[in-house]
């Protein structure tokens, strides 16, 4: 009956609980769908639609649907419609799916490789709109960081009154991790920095016969700047990244959500032990770094310039005052608090995937290092302003 184009309805296939027919009239075909098109119940007609286009398929200008008797359906119907759509595209006919259920149209559009809403694409945002969104996002991050810093500051004040709900074992573990376990890397870095400063000074000062002033260069540079800065950078890469990764992992495992549900304050349980531990340990690591940096400078000075240890340390005693130690000591406290707050903040803001944990650790290291250097520059400007 496929050759009859006078308007007669044809029923190419009846399988299981579903049926379909084709009504031809003036080059337009109306496909009538009825029954249940459930694939697992035999509701599949893949291949049968080729007969719609077997005779004079090029005369077909439009394919539409009548779904008044359509029952349940699943992927069996989508496969049938996909073949009809492919045939319509091949013969240049219009595929009118407006009568199909909305969900079927969306699935058919996805199967075709584009969304159902692709016919009307939204215009790309203008440059000023993109800039505005970026400014708003950055402002939100800044205000969030300020809020977090305020919470930590209030937590510190509460801690001074003994009101923190913090376990002593957590604080002890954080102090151990940020203190004695960091000594090897702090030793290596500060010893090498002290040696490099002494070597650079020896190369230049030996031209003027002023080798003894290598001790002045090493002493002032290490005590005033390098011990605090290099220790802060080391702790940002070692401890700040570890804080961010640990908290981000808890975030991805929904452990922080569980703490909030139980009623355990995240600030007291996770944040304050880390902030207090690193802020307390950084000044001690700074003093240790000063001693190791001076030892590195002494090693190079004695080896290259034939200076005696007595002369080296006597020159350092004359060059360095107690205020230099106070200046470096104050910077180390700020560096410790900065690295800990940055690591915890970024960890709490991390996503829930494994990749987000790595991104959080990397961001904490980068922001911590840049923050240490930036704060050191602020200290240098302030010191110069007051004539220190």
N, C-alpha and C positions, 0 to 999 in steps of 0.2 A: 504493500500500500504506500510505499515511500514515494512512488512516482506521481501520486495524486496531489496537485498543487491548487486545487479548487477550493480549499477550505476544509476538506475532510480531515477528521482527527485520526491519527494513527497511534497504535499502541505497540511500539517495538519490543517492549520487554515487561514481563511481570514475574518478579522473583520474590519469594518469601512473603513478607508483609508489606512490601512497597510496590508502587507502580508509577510509570511515567508515560506521557503521551506527547505528541508533537502536532500542533495545529498550524497549517501553512495557509497564508493568505497574502497575496501581493508582495512576495519576497520577505515577509515577516513571519517568524516562527514563534509560537507561544508554547512553551514547555510546561505541561501540567504535571505537578508533583502531588502524589498522594501516598498515604500509608506511612509506616515507620521505616526510616533509613538508618538502621542500626547495623554496623559492620559485622559484629559478632553473631547477629541473628540472620545473616544472609542478605543484609541490605547494601549490597555492592553492585554497581552496574558499570564498572570500569570497562571500557572498550566498546560498549554497546552504542555510545553516542556517535561513533563514527558513521553510523547509518543515517544520521540526520544530514550529513554532508555528502553522502554517497552520490546522489543524483543532483547535478546542477548546483553544487554547493556555492558556486560563484554568484548565483541569483539571490542568495540569502543576504538581506541587508540589515536585519535586526533580529536579535534573539531576546525574548522576554519570558517572564514566568508567571504561572498561576499556582499559588501555594495555598489555596483555600482549603484543600483536603490534606495538607501535610501534617503528619503526626510527629512522633519523636524522631530525632536525627542526631548523628554524630559524624565522625570522619568519613563514613560511607557516602553521605550526601556531598561533603566537600570534595571528595575524589571525583564524583560525577560532575559537579559544577566546574571543577578544574579542567576536565576534558572538554566540556562544552565551551569554556572560555578560550582554551587553546585553539579549538576548531574555529571559533569566531574570529580570533586574531589572524589565523592562517588565511581565511577567505575574505578578510576585510570587513566583516559584519560588526555592527554595534552590539555590545553585550550589555543589556539593560538588567541590572540586578536590583533595581529599586524595590521590587516586590518581595525579595528574599528577606528572611529575618535579619535584623541588624547584626547579631552575633555571627551569622553565617557570612555576611558581607565582610566583616572584619577578618575572620579566619581566611576567607578567600583572598583578601588583600594581602595578608601576611604571607600566604602561600605564593603569591605573585611577586614577592620580593619588595613590597613597599606597604606603608601603612595606609589605612583607609582615609586618613586625614591628609595625605600628601597632595590631594588635588588643590588644596589651599595652603600654601606654605607661608608661615609667618615671616614677615620681613625681618631681616637681621637688625639687631638694635644699633642705633647710631653710636658714634664715638662718644658723644657727650653722655649718653645713657650708660654706656659701658664704663666710662670714667666715674660717673656718679655711683654706680654699683660698687666699683672697686674702692672708692673712698669710704662708702658706708661700711663695706666689709672690714676694711682696715681700722676704721674707727671703732667698730664693734669689738675687734680683737684687742685694741688698746684699752678700751673701757673694761673688757673682761679681765685683762691682765691687772689693771689697777684694782678691780674688785677682789681678785684673788690675792693680790699683795696685801690689801686691807684685811682680808680674813686671816692671813698668816700673821700679820702684825697684832691683830686682836688676840689670836691664839697664843702669841708669845706673851702678851700681857696677862692673859688668863693663866698661862703656865707659871709665871712668876708668883701667882697667888696659889699655885698648886691645884688649879681647877681643871687641868687637862685630863681627859679620859684616855690615857696613854699607858701602854704596858711597858714596864721597865725592861723586859727582855727585848722588845723591839728597839728601844733606844740604845741598849747595849750592843745589839747586833749592828745597828747603823754606825755607831761610833767605831766599832772594830773594823767595819768595812771601809769607812772614810778615813781612818787613822792608821793603824799599824799595817794594814794590808796595802796601803798606798805608798808605804815608805820605799819599796824598791824602785818604782818608776820615778818618784820624786828625787831619789838619790841620783839616779842615772842622768836625768835631765838637768838638774841644777849643777852637778859636777861638770858636765860637758859645757854648760853655758859659762860657768866660771872660768874653765880652761880656755874657751874661745875668746872671752873678753881679755884675758891675760895675754893670749897669743897676739890678738889684734893690737893691743896696746904696746906690746914688746916690739913688734915690727916697726911701729912708727916712732916710739919714744927712744929707741936705741940709736936712731939717727942723730939725736940731739944730746946723747949722753945722759938722758934722764930716765934710765931704766927703773930707778927706785920708785918713780911715780906710777908704775904699773899697779902697785898696791893700792894707791889712791883710786885709780880708775876702777879696779875690780871691787874694792870695798864699797864705794859710793853706788856704783851701778847695781851690784847685787843686793845690797841692803835696801836701797831706796826704790828700785824698780824691778829688777829681773827676778828676784826670788819670789816676790808676791805674784808677779804677772805669770811667770812660767809655771808656778805651782797652781795658780788659778786655771790656766789653760789645760794643764794635765788633769786636774780634777773635773773640768768640764767634759773632757773626752772620756775619762774613765768612769767617774761617779755620776755626773749629770746624765750621761747617756744611759747608764744602768738604771737610774731612777725612772727615766722616761719609759724605757723598755719594760721594766717590771710593772709599773702602773698601767701601761697600755695593754700588757698581757692580761692583767686582771680585768681591764675594761672589756677586752674581747671575750673573755671567759665568763662575763657577767657576774664576776665576784663583787665588783663595786656596787652593782645594782642590788645584790644580795645584802651587802652591808647597809645600804640605805633602807631596804625593806625591814631588816631586823631592827634598825634604829641605832646602829653604831655610827658615830660621826666620822666621816672619811677624813676630815681635817685632823682630828686627834689621832686616828688610828694609822693613817698612812703619811700625811704631809708633815706634821710637826716633828715626829721622830727624825725624819731625814733632814729637815731644815735645821733643827737644833744640833744634830750630830755634825753636819758639815760646817755649820757656822762656828761651832766650838773647836773642831779639829783644824780648820784652815789656819788660824794664827799659830798653832803649834807646828804645823807643817811648814809655815813660813819661816819660823825661827830655825827649824831643822834645815830648810833649804838654804838659808843664809850661811849656816855653818858649812854645809856641803859645797856651796858655790865658792866660798872663800878657800876651802881646801883645794878645789879644782884650780883656782887661780894660783894658789901657792905651789901646786905641783908643776905647773907650766913655768912659773917665775923662777923657781929653783932649778928646773931642768934647762931652761934656755938662757937665763940671765945670771946664773951663778949667785943669786941672792940667797942669804941665809934665812931660815924661817923666823929667826928673832927679828931681823931687820924688816922683813915683810909684815909681821904682825904689829911691830912698833909703828910702822908707817900707817897701817890701817887704824891703829888706835888714835893717832893724831888727826886722821882725815875724817873719821866718822864720829858723829855726836849721837847722843841718846835720842834727839828729836828725829833723826833719820830712821831709827828703829820704830819709833812711835808712828811715823808716817807710813812705813811699810806694814806695820802691825794693823793699823786702822784699815788700810786697803784690803788686807787679807780677810778681815771680817766681812767687809762688804762683798768681796768676791765669793766667799763661801755661801753667804745668804743668796746672792744672785744665782749662782749655779744650781743650788738646791731648788729654789723657787721655780726657775725656768724648767728644770727637768720634770718636776712634779706637775706643773701647769700643762706642759705639752703632753705628758702622759695621760692626764685626765681628759684632754681634748682629742685624743686619738680615736680612730674609728674602731670597728669590730673585727676586721680581717687580719690575717697574719701579715700582709703587706703593710698595713697601717702601723704595726708594731715597729717594723724596720724604719718606716718614715718618721715615726715619733722619735726613735733613738737618734737618727741622723739630724733631725731638726733641733733636738736638744743640744747636741754637740756643737752644731754650727752657731746657733743663737747664743749658747753659753760662751764660746770662744770670742765671738764678735762682741758680746756684752762685756766681757772682762777687759778687752782692749779699749772699748769705748769708755767704760767707767774709769780706766786708768788714765785716758786722755783728759777726762773731766777733772780728775785729781791733779794732774799736772798743771792744767790751766788755773785751777783754784790756788794751788801752791805758788804759782808764779804771780798771781794777782795779789797775794798777801805777802810776797817777798820771802817765801820760805825756800 
